[in-house]
Amino acid sequence: MKTFAAKLFDLIELKTEDIAAQWAKDVMKHNRTPSYGSLPEETVIELGVKFYRLFRQMSLSNTPYETAKTFSSDYAEECYEKKIPLQEALYAVILMRRNLWLYADFQGTFMTVLEQYQAVEALNWTILMFDYVSYQITEKYHELIKGDADKKIGFVKMLIKDQPFGEKKSADKILIMFILLLGAVILTYYYHSSLATSTVFTHLFYIPIILASLWWGAKGIFIAVFLGIVILVSHTLFLQGIPFTDDIIRAVMFIVIGVVLSWLMGNVKKMKDIYHNL
């Protein structure tokens, strides 16, 4: 294969800058790679020069896939930093291959029947090398996207991992919730029956409401509803003659907070799916 493709590789070695310049003009004006049009021409040409030099190195290597990794990684990082979409970065590589063969054809590199047969062999090998690079670029893009997600998700990432108490088993969560609800009922009875007030202590009810939403999503709303019912029933039994207004507002707020948190956790679940797909 390398013998068949020797003329193509010699052409690349002698005309690297010319082929790269031809590719740069093509990729900077192509409607499928508009992001390259905003880059300095020298920068784009240098990308092409690096690639075509790499291509020859791959042709001489016994492990072309490994040889391509450094270029693929650097190319992907540079494109990613310049906000070039993955599809444009890959199509630019396709244009590299196209311009290489257009240049070889224009130069009359393969003239005889034998040389044309060799050209087919060289083309097959070239396609394989470009496939290696395209795969590695895609792989690197996904790695970079995941790295950015790790940095930017922040607190949301903590929720994705089901924190706090994320390592608790289902039975442990139920036990913790039972203790919290039991404490809420006891506090409600004590404050309503003994102190005839509901000031301050109801703020503690948001703890089980928040945990229920984190642990069980939409099902956590039932905890908010339960606590709202506890407040209203206890008020009816022990705070007769005192207006219901404040406790009704509290009960409604429990439910509102539960609904909002459940909705947020639904979005977090979607982010979790996207995150794992990365």
N, C-alpha and C positions, 0 to 999 in steps of 0.2 A: 504493500500500500504506500509506504513512504517513497519507494522508488517511482511508482506511478505518479505520485503527486509532487515529485522533486521540482518540476518546472514551475508549478504554482507556488511552492514555498520560496524558490529563488526569486520569483517575481515580487512576492511580499517583502522579502529582505531588501530588494533594490528599490522598491517603490512604496515603502511604508507611508511616508509623509504624503505622497500624492493620493494614495487610496484613502487615507484618513481625511484629507482635505475634501475629497469628493464626497465621502460619507457625511462630513460635517455640513456641507452645503445642502445635502439631501435631507438630513434629519432636522435641520434648523428651519426648513420651510415646509416640511411635510405636515399635512393636516391631522395626522394621527400622533404626532409628537410635538405639539405646540409649546410645551414647557422648555424644550431645548432652544427655541427661538429667542428666549429671554437671556440666555447665557452668552458670555463672550465667546467669539468664534475660536479664539486661541484655546480656551478651556475645552471646547467640544473636540477640536482637532487633537488635543493631547489625549483625550479619552480614546479616540480612534487609534492613535499611534500605540498606546499602551496595549490595546486589544490585539492589533495585528502583530505586534511583536510577541505577545503571549501565544498567539495562534501558531507561530513558527516554533516556539518553545514546546508547545503541546505536541507538535508533529515529530519532534525529536525525543520525546519523553516516553519511557516505558509505562508510566502511570499518568496519562494525560488528565484524568479526572482530578487527581491530587494537584497537578501543576496548575490547573485552572482556578483552584480555590482562592488563592491570594488576590488575583485580579477580580474575580467575581465578588468577593467580599468588599474590596476597596471600591469597586464600581457601584455596588448596591448602597454602601454607606454614603458615597458622594451624591448619588442621585436622591437618596432619602433626605439628606441634609438640605438639598436644594428644592425639596418639596415636589420632586418629579414623581407622578403616580407610577405604580408598578407596571401597569399596562404600557405606558409610554417607554419606560426603561427597557422592557422586553422587546417592544417593537423596534426600538433603536438598535438592539442586537440583531434583529431580523434584517434591518437595513444594512448593517455591517456585512452580513453574509451576502446580501444581494449586490452591494457595491463591489465586494471582492470579486464576484464572478462576472459582473458587468465589465469591470476593469480588465480582467483576464481575457474576456471575450473580445473586448475592444483592441487589446494588444495583440490579438491573434496568437495567443499562447498555445492553443491546441488546434493544429491545422490538419494533420494527416488523419486517416481513419483510425490508426493505432492510437494516436494522441487523443482523439475524440473518445475512444473507448477508455483510455486512461483518465480522461476528464470525468467520465461517469463514475469511475472508481474513486477518484479524488473528491467528487461531489458528495458521494455517500459518506466518506470519512469526514468531510467538512460538516455535513449535517449533524453527525454524531457529536463532534466537538462543540458545535453551537448548542446542541441539546444539553450537553453537560453544563455549559455556562448559564443557559437559561434556567435550568433547574436550581443551580447554586444561587443565582441572583434571587429567585423566588424564595428560596429557603432563608437567605439572609434578610430579605425584607420582612418576612414573618418574625424572625428573631428580633429585628429592630422594633417592629410594631409592638410585640409583646413586652419588650423592655420599656418602651414608652408607656404602655398601659400599666406596668408595675409601678412606675414613678408617679403617674398622674391620677390613678384611681384613688390612692390614699385611703381615707376612711371607708370609702365604698368597698375597697378590696377587703377590709376587715369584716364588713358585713357579708361579703360574698363567702367568706370562710366561716360564716355562722358564729361570729363572735358577738357579744361575750358568751362565755360558757359553751363555746362551739364544740368542745370535746365531750360534753355531757351526752349520755345516752338518753333515749326517749323516756325511759322510766324515771331517770334522775330529774329530767325537766318537769315531768308531771308531779313528782314529789315536791320539788321546789315551788311550783305554782300552787299546789295545794296548801303548803305552809304559808305562802304569801296571801292567798285568799282567806285562809283561816284567820291570819293576823288582821286582815282588813275588816272581816266581820266582827272580831273582838274589839278592835278600835272603834268601829262604828257604834257598837252596843254601848261601850264605856262612855264615849263622848256624848252620845245622844241621851242615854238613860241617866247617867250620873252627873254630867256637866251641862247637859241641855244645850250643847253647841256643836257645830260641825266645822268650826274654824280650824285652819291649818292642816289637820290630820289627813284630810282628803287628798292633799297633794301627794301623799305617799302612794296613793292608788295608781299613779302613773307608772310606777315601777313595774308591777305585774302586767299592765297594759302594753308597755314598751317591749318587755321580754316576750310576751305572748305573740306580738306581731313579728318580732325577729325570729322566733322559733317556728311558728306555725302559719305565718302569712295571713291570708284572709280569715282563716279559722280563729285567729286571735281576737277578732271582733267580738266573739261570744264572751270573752273575759271582760271586755269593756261594758257590754250589755249587762252581764251579771252584776258587776260592781255598781252600775247605775241603778239597777233594781234594788240592790241591798240598801243604797242610800235612801231611795224613795220609800221603801217599805219601813225601814227603821224610823224615818221621819214621821210616817203616819202613826207608828206605834208609840213613839216616845216624845215627839215634839209637837203634840197637838196644840193648836192655837198660834203656832209660829208659822209665818207664811212659807209656802213651798218654793217660792221663787228661786232662792239661792241654790237649793239642792237640785231643783229641776235643771238649772243652768249647769251645775256640776255634772249631772248625769248625762246631759246632752254633750258636754265637752268630752266626757270619757269616750262616748261613741264616736264623736268627730275625730278625736285623736287616734282612736283605733282604726277608723276607716282610712285616714290619711297615711298612717304608718303602713297599713296593709297595702295600699296603693304603691307607696314608695318601695316596699319590699318586693312587690310584683315587678317593678322596673329593675330592681337590683337582681332579681332572678334572671331577667332577660340579659342583663349585663354579665351575669355569671355564665350563661350559655355562650355568649359571644367570647368571653374571656377564655373559656375552656376550648372553644373552637380554634383559638389562636395557637 
